[in-house]
Amino acid sequence: MRSPVNSAGTSRVREIMAKRIIIIIIMIWGAAPPDLVAALSENLKEAVSYYNGCESLTPYYPGENVHPDPILQPGKIGKAFLIERRTVNMIANPDFDSDGNSWLLIGQPEILSNGGFASPKSCAVTNADYIRQVIPGLKEKTLYCLSIYARSPDGGGLDLSMNSGSLERLQTEPLPNEYTRIKLPFIAHAEVGTATIKSTTGKRVIVDGVQLESGKSWPASFFAAAGTQRSGEWVDIPATPQTYNPSRGTVAFWLKPQWIGEVDSGMAFFSAFENPNRGWHDQKSVFLIQAYVNPKEKDWHNSIIISMKDKFGREMEYRIPLGEKFRANEWFHCAVTWDIIPGRESVSTLYINAQKNAEKHFLSDGMQQPACVFMGYAAGAYADALMDEFYIFSRPLTEEEVCELYQTAVPFK
């Protein structure tokens, strides 16, 4: 005869099977029935310890600071924060406001007193009357991005070029009468370059907001203060035990990157530091969610990376490659859970779009409460992407809960 199964064991088996059925329904249908969603949502709501829906730049929690001023953009749900890198605009007089001799006027291009993108002034060019600027301080074999805002009341096209040892050139189709941002990425082959801005024909093109920055193939938001460093953006999260538990929890967010396919770029999406002023070698009680992209390399050079250090500095790291599932300018959902038990086996799991992509089992001596917690920043690296629906949970979410969170089309309150 078979031994009878006790009722508690039977209930547990039924509970696990029910949850598995729920997740299968969600993955097949694209959404669970309302009553099932409601049951899971209540559990999730109870576990939320910090939430930023990225709908407003106004801080919501005591001690929270959104700085200096991320741009609100259309998000995955409602609005999102555009959290950008620090950058320097290498173009002199980028919005044609000053009367200096930074721009060489070829022929008779017209400096307009109004109608500019970033400020009242702008410049009208044709193929015979155009502008040029010589730009020193370039580094050979370095990636740069030249960008400009342009429009044409007459349907002219823009002819944008950069000569830095080799000539890179971009010509557009006829432009609308509203400003359009146009970018020209290039590799510098000399320490000095020459930017030339003209029209493809005799039809006038109005230009403004010129920007040149290093290290990226796409532009950050226009920064008119030439030669000075533009601040990056991030969010200070209150580093309290009620908001963030370093021993167990979940961080989840939506991310829309531009940097997929880039060369030699490092980004950070979440970090918690016991002492942010120490170098990495001396750090203790650290948790990082970050990425490094370089398609020419393997391992950590082109991966999403989860890094931790316990209170004695013991390091743990795991990662997944930035493969075909990730594309530039497409949203993906990231969730990372952790359950750290001093002296016993601990575990962290990474989910991408509700799929378990990696899991790490490790030994740890435990974590101390951090002095600072950041969204979109870590030690000089920024998300450089759109971030939306950012959560911290007080416990590790189950696979079913991560899936329900991924499927949610409205923000939690």
N, C-alpha and C positions, 0 to 999 in steps of 0.2 A: 504494500500500500504506500501511496505517496504521503509524505508529511504535509499536513495542512499548512498553508501560508498564513501568517498572522495578518490581522486586518490592517495594522499600520503599514506593513510592507506592501500589501495590495493597494492601499490608498496612494502610497508614494509612486508605485508603478503607474497607476492610472493618471496621477498628476503629470508625470514625465511624458506619458503618451499623449495627454491632452495638449501639453505645450508644444510637442512636436507636430501635432496636427495643426495647431494654430500657425506655426511658422511656415508649414507647407502651404496652407491656404493663403497666407500673406504673399509668399514668393510666387505662387501661381496666379492668383487673382490680381495682384498689385495692391490690394488693400484687404484688411480683414473686416468681417461684418461688424457693425457698430457696437454690438454688445460685447464682442470679444475685445475690441479696441478699448472700450471703456474700462474693462476689467484690468487690462495691462496698464493703461494710462494712470490709473489711481496708484498703482505700485510705483510707477516712474515718478509721479508728482511728489510722492512722499519721500523719494530718495534725492530729489534735486536740492543741492546745497548752494549752487550759484548758477545764474542764468543771465545771458545777455543775448537778447533777440536781435541786436544790432539795428534797432528801429530809430534810435535817438542817440545823440552824442551827450545827452545829459546823464550824469552818473545816477545810478539807482540805489546802490548799496553804500552804507557808510564806509569811507575809506577807499571807495572805487574812484579811479581817475582815468578818463578817456583823453589821451593827449598825444600830440598837441591838438590835432583836428583831423582825424580820418574823414574821408569823403564818404557820404552816404550814396550808395549805388543800388540799382535793382538787385535784389538778392534771390536766394533759393526760395525763401519764404518772406515776402515783404521786402524790406531793405536789408542791405549788407554793409559792412565796413570795408572800405578799400584801405588796407594797411600796407603802406609802401615803405621802401627803403630810404635811407639817407642818400642824397645825391647832390652833385655840384653842376650848375649850368656853366659850361665853358664858353658860351657865346657872350660877347660883349654887346651891350645895348640890345637885348633880345626882343624888346617890345617897342623899339624906335622912339623912346621917350626922351632920350638925351640928345644933345647936339654934338656929341663927340665925333671923332673921325674913325670909329671902329668899322663902319661899313664903307666899302669902296663903291662909289656911285658910277656905274658904267653907262654912259649916255645921259639920259634925263629921267631916271625913275623918280616918282613923285612921293614925297613924304606927306601923308594925309593927316589932318588934324583931328579927325574923328573916324569912327567905324572900325576901331581896332577890336581885337579879341580880348586881350588882357588889360588894356588901357586905351585911352581915346585914340592915340596915334597908331598908324599902320603905314604900310608902304605898298605902292602900286608898281608892278613890273610888267614888262613885255619881253619879247625875245631880243629887242634892240636896246631897251632901257632897263637895266637890271642891277642887282647888287651882289657884292662879294665880300667875304671876310677871311682874313688870314688868321689861323688859330694855332698858337704855339702850345707847347706842353703836352703833346700827344706821346703815347708810349707805343713803340713798335710791337707788332703782333698782338695788339690788344683790341678787343671788341668795343665798338662805340655805337651809339644810336643818335643820329641827327633827326630831329622832328620839327615840324612847322605847322601852323594853322593857316589854311589858305581857302579863298573863295573867289568866284569870278562872276560878276554881274553879266559879263558878255559870253560866258561859256568857254573861257579859255582853259588850257591845261597847264599844270605846273611842271617845270623842268628843274629838278633838284639834284645837285651833284656835290661830291666831296672828293678832292684830290689830295691823297696823303701818301705819295709814293706810287700809288696806282689809282685809277679813276673809277669811282662808283657813281652810278647815275640812276635816277628814277624819273620817269615821265608819266604823268597821269592822264586819264581821259578828261573830257570837259568837266569842270567843277561846278557844283551848285552855287547859289548865291549865299548859302549859309556856310559858316566856317567848318571845314573838315580837317582833322589832324592827319598828317601824312608823315610816315617814318622812313628813314633810310639807314639801315644797319650796315656797318662796314668794319673791316679790319685795317687798322693803321699800319702802314709800312714805312712811315717816316715820323719824325718828331714834330713836324709842322704840317698842317693841312690847310686847304683852301675850300671854303664852302661857297657855292655859287647858286643864286636863286633867281630864276627867270621864268618867263612864260614859254610855252612850246610854240606860240605864234605871236602875232601882233596884238592879239586880244589881251586886255588887262587882267591881271590876277592880283588880288589884294592879299598880302601876307602879313603875319604877325606871330608873336609867341614862338620864337625860334629857340630850340633847346638842343644842347649837345652834352651827353653824359657817357661815362665809361662803364664797361663791364656788362652791359645788357644789350639785347637786340630790340627792346621795346622801351618806350619812354615812360617815365614817371609823370605825375601831374605837373603841369607847367610851373616852372620856378623862375621868376623874373630876376631874383637877386643874383646876378651873375658873379661868379667867383667865390661865393660863400656857400657853406654847406647847408642844405635843406634838412630839416629835422625829419626823422622817421616817425611812424605812428605805432602805438600799441595801447593796451589797456592794462592798468594796474588793478589786479584783483585783490580784494581784502585777504590778507594772509592770516586768517583766523582759523582755529579748529572747526568752527561752525561752517566755514566756507570750503576749506580744503583740508582733507585728512591725508597726510602723507603715507599712512599705512595701508589704506584700502580705499578704493573709489573707482570712478570712471570719468574720463574727459571725452567729450564728443562734440563735433562741429562739422559744418559744411565748409568746403574750401573750393575756390575756383582759381587755379593758378594760371599764370602766363608763362612760367619758366620751364615748362616741360620741353625738352629738346635743347635747352640752353647749354652752354659750356662753362664749367667752373663757377657754379653759383650755390650758395648756402642759404637756406631759409629756416625760420623757426616759427612754430605755431603755438606752443605752450611751454612754459618753464616754471620751475619752482626752485629757488635757491635758498639755502640756509645763510650763505654769505655771498652776495653777488660780486664782491670786490676781489675775491680770490681768483687766481688762475685755475684752469681746469685741473691741473695736476693736484692742486691743494683743495679742491672742492670736496664737500661732504654733504650728505642728505640733499641730493639733486635729482630732479626728474625733468626730462626733456622729450618733447616730440618735435622732430625736425626733419629736414630733407637736404640732400645734397645732389645736385644734378650735373652730370657730365657723361653724355652718352658714349664718349670714347673710352670710358673706364668701366670697371665692374665693382662688385661688392659695395662698400659704403659710399663710393664715389657717385653712385646713381641709384639712390635708395631713399625710402622713408625710414627714419631711424628712431628707435626708442632707446634712450639712455638713462640709466639710474646709477647713483652712488649712495651707499648706505651711510650711516652716521660715523663709520670708521674709514670711509673712503673706498670701500670695496665696490668695484665697478661691474655693472651688468649692462649688456647691450644686445639688441636684436633688430632685425631690419627686413624689409621686403623690397625687391627691385622695382624701379619705376618703369614697368614694362608696358605692354600694349593696352592694358586696362586704363592707363592714365593718359589724358590728352589735354593740351593747352586750351584754356578758355572753356573748359567743361567742368561742371560741378562734380565733386565726389564727397562722400561722407566718410569721416574717420572717427573711430571710437577706440579708445585704449583703456583697458581695465587693469587694475593691479590689486593684489592681496599679499601683503608682506607680513610674514610672521617671523619675528626674531628667533634665530636658531633652528628654524624648521623650513621645510620646502615652501618657497613662495612662488607666485605665478603672475605673469602679465600676458594679456592677449590683445592682439591688434585686429580690428575689423575694418574692412574697406567695403563700403556699400552693403553693409549687413552680412558680409561673408567673412568667416574667420580665415585670416590670411597668415597669421603667425602666432605662436604661443611659446613663451619662454619660462621654463622652470629653473629656479636658482635658489641659492642660500643667501641669506642676508642677516645682518645684525640689527636691522631696524632703521627707522628714519626719524630725524628730529623735525619739529615744526619749522617750516621755512620762514625767512624774514621777508621774502617778496615772491609774488606769484604774478606771472605775466601771460596775457593773451596776445599772440602775434609777435613775440619778441623773445630773444635770449642772447645776452652777451654780445651785442653788436649785430646779430642776424635778425631779419624781419620776415614776416610771412610773405610780403611782396605779392599779395593776392587778395581776392575778396574772401572775407570770412563771414559766416552767418550761423545763427542758431547755436551759440556756444553754451555748453553745459558742463558743470561739474556735479557728479553724483556722489553721495556719501558711501556708496558701496559698489562692488563690481556688478555690473549688469549681466544678466543672463543673455545667451544668444537670442532667445525669443524677444527679450526687451530691446536689445540693440536693433533687431529687425523692425520692431514696432516703432521705435524712434526714427529709424530711417524712412519709414512709410508715412510718418506724420506730416500732414500738409498744412497744419496750423500750429502756431507756437504754444508751448505750455505756459500756464500762468501759475 
